[in-house]
Every structure is written in C-alpha cells, then in structure tokens.
C-alpha cells in the first residue's frame, strides 16, 4: 500500500465498504469521520494511531493531526497503553461517547417512541406513548416535539440532531411523506422541514424499516469487528490488508475474511413485523433505499393469488396473510409466512443475515427465529444459507443512528 502519496489510496475500502482515507485537506471532514467511526467500533479498548493509519490508508502524520484535532474538540481521549512488544508501548485512543448526543423518534401507526443516545449508540433516555397516526401530520408533529423535550437534557451534551422513522412510502432526500397506505392525509407533508423549524435542530427522515436496518446492521457489525492486531506496529500494512479481507488466514476470523473477500461489505435484510410488514436492506455498506426511496416494500409481495384483500388494494400479500394469522393467535403460522417471503428475498439478494424485529417478533422471538430459519433451510439452494437472528437494536435507535451519520460518515 502507498500511503505517502498526496492522492492517498483511492482503492482501499474499510469494513463498511466505504472508500478509505485520502490525504487531501479538502477531505478533512471525510477523514475525521473515518477515524471516529473506527474508534467507535473499537469501543472503550481503543486503537493506536498506527492501527488507525493502517485501516484508513492515511499517513501516520495525517492520523496524528486528525486525532489531535478531535482530542481538542473533546471527541477523542487516551484509553491507556497497549502491552509492549519490545518497543515503546503504544498509546491507545478511544471515542468519548458523552460529548454529544442525538435523538431518535419512531412514529408508528399507533404509538411513538423517542430515545436519546450517546455517540456509542447507547440509550441514555427514553419516552413512549400512544399515537394516532391517522389524526394527521399536525398532531404527530406536536407529539414529536413533546417527546424530544421529554428525552432531552438542556444541561447535558449538545444534540447533533433528530432522526425520525415513519411508515413509508416517503421521500428520504426531500424529507416529504408519501401516500402511506390507509393514511391519505400524510401525502406530500414536508415532515422534515416542519420539524426542523419547530425543533431548531437538523432532522433526518427515513422509513421505519430503513432505520431498523441501520440499527440492526450497526449492532451486528460492531459485534463482529475483528480483534485488534497485537503486532500492528511491526506490520501495519499486513494489518490493513487483513481488515479489508485480504491475507487473512483461516481461524477465528475466517468468517470475517470470507464476508469481506474482495473488499466487499457484509449484507443483511431487516424484517420488521408490527402494525405492518416491511424490510430494510443493508447492501454495499449502507442502507439501500432505491432511486425513489421505495425499496423494501416487503409486506406487499403476493404469496397467495386471490387471497385475502390487503389494505394496499391487492390480494394475498404477505402482510395480510401474516397479520391475519397473528389476529387469530396462530403465531407459528405467521412466522412461517414471513419465512416464505424472506426466502424469496434471500434468493433474490443473497444476503449474509436475516434480522428480525418489531413488536410481533418481540412477543414471540424464539418462534420467529426458529420458523423463519426452518423455511430458509428448507428452500435454500446453497448450503451457505444466511443466519437468522433477532435485531440487536430497535427502530428508534436506528433513527438516532441516522442523526449521528454526519459525524461518522455513513449513510
């Protein structure tokens, strides 16, 4: 690897599939975000400057300048020293989670949940209550403003922003709601702009399933982050190659090496089963929304021609079939239906993980994991079928994660 060039290493990819650091002053914010994201993933144990240089593709001098600047802003602090391997012990650096916070809000069809999180994504305050989504946008805006005030702390760390997760369809880029099934009054409502005016903070608006995917994938990626290379000072280049899936031997990190083979990012789908059904797609190192923010309409794929009428107007949608089974108390059948629909999605996208969340799943988690997994196993065309697991975080946390995105450089 050539990290001394002024143009950096444009081919290097980090574990999220993003382009690595580039040694140009104009990209200072991008490089800061890369370093902060790596320190966030490393947790309290931290990383040394040499490891940061290896994983970002930046020069050691650039990393030293970045970490000094971030330290002066209170975002980075020393985490102690690594064990000596014969030379001077390395100073380890860590993210300071409590220096900034963000709020995430989940607007469901019948309830609202707001959380305040620190920079590590840990929930430090939470407030929830009933919501009538059908009462219209103005009532929901008032509910969001009150919820943000309840979880806020005027004397605490500054808020970076507010993420709002709502039922789709919606236009993520414009921050405008679409024609939500069953709720026509929401069409074309500029929710993001209205909330920014009321809250005086940056607001990010996305579908609830996309927020769920961001939360679930973030928790999964951090949980499976490779262990730090104890000999990074002696062989930084080899360490960098390992973390993008090249040169890693079989062993404890073999799964990580296989998932990152060729520098590719790990992929998953998040399936949300609550008052409706939807999917969030984590592909190519981030949430995949589609050209019109319309990706992930998982609940409206037809499984049974001429089946029961769905609220979208079609017949035999997976949402109608699943929720009908839930209503009559047949949770195993509801899980089997979700499994059949998930198998279609897996066959189409070839993902590594299927992560399950939402209130229906939370009421019977073992049933859903077992039944969805059994259907995927029965229909698998490849023995290397995806793992089925519970999502490690909720939609409101994912909404807060979206508000943190500018700091960590992930979309």
N, C-alpha and C positions, 0 to 999 in steps of 0.2 A: 504494500500500500504506500502511496506517496502522499503524505500529509503535509509536506513542506511547500507544495505549490500554492501560489496565490489563488488558484481556482478551486482548491480543495479536491475532494474525491467525490465527484458527482454520481458515481455508480454505487456508492456504499448505501446500504439500507439498514435501518435499525429493526428491532424486533417487532415494531408495529407496521413495517413495510414502508416507512417514510424515508425520503432522501436524507442522507446523513448531513453533518455539519459542513458548512462551506466557509472558507477563510476570507470573507469579504465584509468590510464594515457595513455595507448596505443590508446585510443579512444578520445583523446583530440580534434582532428580536427572535429570529428563527433559531439561531444557535443557543441563545439563552433558554428558549423553550425546550430544546433537545436536552440540555444539561439538567434542567429542572425535572423533566419527565423521567430521566434516568434515576435521579436521586429520589424521586417519589417512589418509583418501583423498588428501589433498593431498601426502603424502609429505614428504621432507626439505625441499622448497622452501617449504612452509608457506603460510599465508594471513594476510592482515591482518585487524584487528578489524572494519573496515568491510565486508569481504567476508563475514566470519562473520555479521555482523548482517544483511546482505542475504540470505544464503542460509537463515538460520534464521527470519527475521521478528522477531527480538528487537531491542530498542532497543540502540544503541551503548553506553549506560550499563550495561545488563544484561550485554552481552558482556564489557565491561571487568571487571565484578565476577566473572563466571564464570572468565575467563582468569586473573585474579589469584589466585583460589582454587585453580584447577587448577595454577597455577605453584607455589604454596606447597606443594602436595602432591607436587610433582616430576613431574607428568604432562605439563606443557607448559613449553617453553623458547623463547627467541628463536631465530629462524632467519636473522637478518640483516635487512637493509633492502631494500625494493624500489627500483627505479630511480625517480628523481624525475621527476614530470611537470610540474614548475613550482613545486610547494609543498614542504612538508617531506616527506622520504622516509618511506614507511610502514614501521613495524616489523612484521616477519613473525613468526608464531608456528608452532611445529611440535610434534607429539606426541613424547614421549620414549619410545621403544619398550622400552628395557631396564629400566624401573622396575617392571614387573610381568610375570609370565609365566603361561601356562596349559598344561595337558597335555591331549592328545587321544589316545584309545585306539580302535583299530579291532579289534573282536572278529570275526574271520571264522570260517568253519566249520573251517578247518584251520591258521590262523596268527593271530598277534597282532602289531600294530604300534603302538608308542607314540611320540609326538613331544612335545617341549616347544617352545612358540613364544613369541615376544615379542609386544608389543602391535600390531606391524605385521603379524603373522601369519607372520613368518619362522621357519623351523625352526632351533632352536639345539642340539637334541639329539634323537637317535633311537635306538630299540632295537626289534628284532623277533625273532620266533622262532616255532616251530611251536606249534599249539594244537589240542587235540582237543575241539571244541565239544560233541561227543557224550558226553564224560566227565562232563558235568553242571555245574551252576552253581557248586558249591563249588570245584571245581578251577579254573574260569575266574576266580573271584574272587581266588584266590591268585595266579594268573598276572598279573592286572591290578595287584594290589598290588606284586608284584615289579617289573613293568615301570615303574610310576610311580616307584618308588625308583631304578631304573636311570637314568631320564632326568632325575630331579630333581637339584637342587643346593642342599644345605642352607645354603650360604653365599651363594647367589645371591639374585635378586629374589624377593619373596613370590609364591606361586602363588594366582591368583584362584580356581581350581577345576579340575575334571577333567571333560572331555566324553567320553562313551563311546558309540560307534556299534556297534550289534549287528544281526544279522539280525532282520527282523520276522516276524510282527506283534508289536507291543508297544504299551503304553500310555505315551506320552510324558509325559502330565501326571502320572500316578501313579508313573511310574518302575518299572513292572512289566512283565515279559516276558509274551508271549502264546504261542500254540501255534505255535512255529516248526516249519515243515514238516520232518519227519524227526527232530525232537528233542523228544519229548513231555515229557522231564524238566524242561524250562525253563518250562513253563506256570505262570503266576502267581508266578514267583520275583521278589521285590522287589529287583531288582539295584541300583537307585539307592540305596535306604536301606541296604542291606548295605554297599555301597562307601563311603558317607558315614561309616558307623560305623567302618570299618576305616581309612580314609584321613584322617579328621578334616578334610575339605575339602568344599565344595559340589560336587555331582556332577549333571551333566545327562545324561540317557539319551535316545537317539533312534535311529531306524533308520539303517543304514549309508547307504542311498540319500539320506535327508534330509541327513545330514552331508555327503555328496558334493555335493549341490545347493548347500548353504551355502558350501562351499569354492569350487566352480566359479563360482557366481554372484558371490561376493565378489571373486574374482580378475578376473572379466570386467568387473564394474562399476568397479573401481579402474583397470583398464587403459584403460577408455573414458571416464574422467572428463573433462569439458570443461576446456580450458585456462583458467587464471585470467584474469579481465577486467583488463587492464592499466590501465584507466581507472576502476576500481571506486570510487575516492574521489570522482571527479567525477560518477558516475552510478550510485549504489548501487542505486536502485530498478530501473533497467533491467537491471542485472546480476542481481538477484534474479529478475526475470521470465524472463530467458534460461535460468536454471538449472532452472526448472520447465516449460520447453518453450513459453514464450510470447514472441513478439517476436524470435525468433532467425532471422536471415537465412540463406538457402541458402549453402553454402560448406563449409569443413572440418568444422563442427559440425552439418551438416544431418541426418546420421543420428541424432545425439543428439536434435536438436529433434524429429524425426519420432517417435522412440521415446518421448519424453516428452510428446507432444502431448496437451493437455488435462490435464497434470499426472500422467499415468499412469506407473507404473513399468515397467521393462523386464522381460520374462518369458523363462524358459528351462526346459528339462527336462534333467536329468542322467540319462543311462542308464549303469548300472553292469553290466558283464559280467564276472563272475568265477566263483566256485563256484555262483552263481545269477544271475538277472537281475532287476533292479528299476529303478524310476525315482524320482528326487527331483524335485519340482515347485517351481519358484520363480515364484510368481504373486502379483500385488498387492503387491510389495515385500518378500516374505519367503517362507519355506518354507511350502507348503500341505500340511497333514497330514490334513485331513478331521476330521469330528466325532469319530471314534473312532480317530484316529491310523492309519487304514488306507489312506490314499491312496498311490498309487504302486506297486500290485501289477502292474507292467508285465509281468513274466515269465509271468503266468498268464492272459493273454488267449489265446483259442483261435484259431489260424490254420488248422488243418487238422482238420476233423471226422473222427473215427475215426482220428486219427493216433496216434503212439506214446504210451504211458502216461507221464504226468508224475508226479513224486513227490507232487504235491498231490492226486492221485487222478483228475484229468481227463485227457483225451486231446488231443494236438495243440497243447499250449501252446507259446508262443514259446520258453520256457526249454528245454523238452525238445527241440524241433527244433534250436535253436541249439547247445546243448551236445552233442547227438548229432553235428552237423556238425563241431564242434571236435574231438571224440574221434576221428573218422575222418580228421582232418587237412585237412578242406575249409574253411579259414578264409574264403575268399571267399563260400562259400555261407552260412556262419554270419553274416557281415556283411550279406548280402542279406536274410536272415530278420529280423535286427534292424531293417534298413531298412524292411521291410514293416510291422512292428509299430510302428516310430517314425512312419511315415506315418499310421497310424490315430490315434496320439496327437496329432500335429500337426493333423490335420483336426478333431479334437475341441476342442483348446485354442488353436490359432492363436498359437503362441509365436514369439519372435524368434530363439532359438538352440536347437540340439540339441547338447549337450555330452557327450562320450563318455569313460568311464573304466573302471577295473577291470583286473585282470591279463591277461585275454584281449585286451582292446584294446591294452594296453601292449606285448604281444608282437607285434602287427601293426598299429600305429597308422595307417599310410598306407592299408592295405587297408580298415580300418573306416571311416575318414573318406570315402574315395572311394566305397565301395559304398553306404553309408548315404546319402551325398549324392546318388548317382545315382538311387536309388529315390525319394527325396523329390522330385527334379526331375521324374522320370517321372510321378509321381502328383499333382503339385501342381495344385490348382485355381486358384491365384492366382500370378501371376508373381513376387510378392514373397515367395518361399518363405524359410523360416528358413535361417540359416547353420549348417553342421555343422562342429564343431571339437572338438579334444581339450580335456578339462577341464584347467584351469590349476593344479589342486591336488588332493591325494588325500583319501580319506575320513578318515584320522586327523587331517589338518589341519582338515577341516571339524568334526570332533568338538571340537578345541581352540577353533575359532571359536565354537562353541556355548557353551563355558565363558567366553568373553570377552563374550558377548551382554549381560549386565547392565551392563557398563561403557560399551558403545557403543549400547545401547538398541535392538537389533534382535533379532527372534525368528526 
